[in-house]
Amino acid sequence: MKFIEKTRDEIPRLVIQDEKTNKFIYSNNVIYDESLNPGILDYLGFAFDGNSVKLREKSLFKYYCRAYKKVRLSNWKSEKSGRKKHRKSLYINYTHLGIRRKGHGNFLNYALRAQQIFDDSPSTINLMESQVKNHWRKINKRLKK
């Protein structure tokens, strides 16, 4: 804590927000909070429990909320026109079909790249790929046939 306070004091305009700051103890591949209960470290979109790394639940929630919103729009447009031609942008932006888009990918591409980067470290179990593997089934289940 002394090091953090000293660093904060040495850097002008550096603000450390107390509500976004937590103290953890890392011991024997387990993270504990200040009251010595098992905890989870949330940092830069990932959640780490001392043994495994996952995408933050909030990130997955936002991905699926946006995908389902696009599904509803696609269903509405398909009903209105009588054709299923309004699914291309849904598939490109929210499924594995858009992973290799020119210039950039989609959230699934991000998850797979994160999985590959974390796989370079054999000390953690990386669950990013397994968190998004059922995306196709979940999205197609909501699409009207």
C-alpha positions as CSV (number, residue, x, y, z in Angstrom):
1,M,0.0,0.0,0.0
2,K,2.9,2.3,0.7
3,F,4.2,1.8,-2.8
4,I,0.8,2.6,-4.4
5,E,0.4,5.7,-2.2
6,K,3.9,6.9,-3.1
7,T,3.3,6.3,-6.8
8,R,0.0,8.1,-6.6
9,D,1.7,11.1,-5.0
10,E,4.6,11.2,-7.5
11,I,2.3,11.3,-10.6
12,P,0.4,14.5,-11.0
13,R,-3.3,14.3,-11.9
14,L,-3.4,10.5,-11.1
15,V,-6.6,9.7,-9.4
16,I,-7.2,6.3,-7.8
17,Q,-10.9,5.8,-7.3
18,D,-11.6,4.0,-4.0
19,E,-14.9,2.5,-5.3
20,K,-13.0,0.8,-8.1
21,T,-10.1,-0.4,-6.0
22,N,-10.0,-3.7,-4.0
23,K,-7.4,-5.4,-2.0
24,F,-6.8,-9.2,-2.6
25,I,-4.5,-11.9,-1.2
26,Y,-3.2,-14.4,-3.7
27,S,-2.1,-17.7,-2.1
28,N,-1.9,-21.3,-3.4
29,N,-3.7,-20.4,-6.7
30,V,-6.7,-18.9,-4.8
31,I,-7.6,-15.2,-4.5
32,Y,-9.0,-14.0,-1.2
33,D,-10.6,-10.7,-0.4
34,E,-9.8,-8.7,2.7
35,S,-12.1,-10.8,4.9
36,L,-10.3,-14.0,3.6
37,N,-13.3,-15.2,1.6
38,P,-12.5,-16.6,-1.9
39,G,-12.8,-13.7,-4.4
40,I,-12.6,-12.9,-8.1
41,L,-10.3,-10.3,-9.6
42,D,-12.0,-8.3,-12.4
43,Y,-9.5,-6.6,-14.6
44,L,-9.6,-5.3,-18.1
45,G,-12.6,-7.4,-19.1
46,F,-11.4,-10.6,-17.6
47,A,-12.3,-12.4,-14.3
48,F,-9.5,-14.4,-12.5
49,D,-10.2,-16.6,-9.5
50,G,-6.6,-17.6,-9.0
51,N,-6.9,-20.7,-11.2
52,S,-9.0,-19.9,-14.2
53,V,-9.5,-16.9,-16.5
54,K,-12.9,-16.0,-18.0
55,L,-14.4,-13.1,-19.9
56,R,-16.3,-10.9,-17.5
57,E,-20.0,-11.8,-17.2
58,K,-20.9,-8.2,-18.0
59,S,-19.1,-8.4,-21.3
60,L,-21.0,-11.6,-22.3
61,F,-24.3,-10.1,-21.1
62,K,-23.7,-7.0,-23.3
63,Y,-22.8,-9.2,-26.3
64,Y,-25.9,-11.4,-26.0
65,C,-28.2,-8.4,-25.3
66,R,-27.0,-6.7,-28.5
67,A,-27.2,-9.9,-30.5
68,Y,-30.8,-10.6,-29.3
69,K,-31.8,-7.0,-30.1
70,K,-30.5,-7.6,-33.7
71,V,-32.4,-10.9,-33.8
72,R,-35.7,-9.1,-32.8
73,L,-35.0,-6.5,-35.5
74,S,-34.3,-9.2,-38.1
75,N,-37.5,-11.1,-37.1
76,W,-39.5,-7.9,-37.3
77,K,-38.1,-7.0,-40.8
78,S,-38.6,-10.6,-42.0
79,E,-42.2,-10.6,-40.9
80,K,-42.8,-7.2,-42.5
81,S,-41.3,-8.2,-45.9
82,G,-42.1,-11.9,-45.8
83,R,-38.5,-12.9,-46.6
84,K,-35.5,-13.8,-44.4
85,K,-33.1,-11.6,-46.2
86,H,-32.3,-9.3,-43.2
87,R,-30.0,-11.7,-41.4
88,K,-26.6,-10.9,-43.0
89,S,-25.5,-8.2,-40.6
90,L,-26.7,-10.3,-37.6
91,Y,-24.5,-13.2,-38.8
92,I,-21.5,-11.0,-39.6
93,N,-21.6,-9.0,-36.3
94,Y,-22.6,-11.7,-33.8
95,T,-21.7,-15.2,-35.1
96,H,-18.6,-17.1,-36.1
97,L,-19.4,-16.1,-39.8
98,G,-18.0,-12.6,-39.1
99,I,-14.8,-13.6,-37.3
100,R,-12.6,-13.0,-40.3
101,R,-14.1,-9.7,-41.5
102,K,-11.8,-7.3,-43.3
103,G,-10.1,-4.9,-41.0
104,H,-11.5,-6.3,-37.7
105,G,-13.6,-9.1,-36.4
106,N,-16.4,-9.3,-33.9
107,F,-16.7,-10.2,-30.2
108,L,-16.2,-13.9,-30.9
109,N,-12.9,-13.0,-32.6
110,Y,-11.9,-11.1,-29.5
111,A,-12.8,-14.0,-27.3
112,L,-10.8,-16.5,-29.4
113,R,-7.8,-14.2,-29.6
114,A,-7.9,-13.7,-25.8
115,Q,-8.0,-17.5,-25.4
116,Q,-5.0,-18.0,-27.6
117,I,-3.0,-15.3,-25.7
118,F,-3.9,-16.8,-22.3
119,D,-3.1,-20.3,-23.6
120,D,0.6,-19.2,-23.9
121,S,0.6,-19.2,-20.1
122,P,0.3,-22.8,-18.9
123,S,-0.4,-21.8,-15.3
124,T,-4.1,-20.9,-15.8
125,I,-7.2,-22.6,-17.1
126,N,-8.6,-20.4,-19.8
127,L,-12.4,-20.6,-20.4
128,M,-13.1,-17.8,-22.9
129,E,-13.7,-20.2,-25.8
130,S,-16.1,-22.3,-23.8
131,Q,-18.1,-19.3,-22.8
132,V,-19.0,-18.4,-26.3
133,K,-19.1,-21.8,-28.0
134,N,-23.0,-22.0,-27.9
135,H,-23.6,-18.6,-29.5
136,W,-24.9,-20.1,-32.8
137,R,-27.5,-22.3,-31.0
138,K,-28.6,-19.4,-28.7
139,I,-29.0,-16.9,-31.6
140,N,-30.7,-19.4,-34.0
141,K,-33.1,-20.5,-31.2
142,R,-34.5,-16.9,-31.1
143,L,-34.7,-16.5,-34.9
144,K,-38.1,-17.2,-36.4
145,K,-38.1,-19.9,-39.0
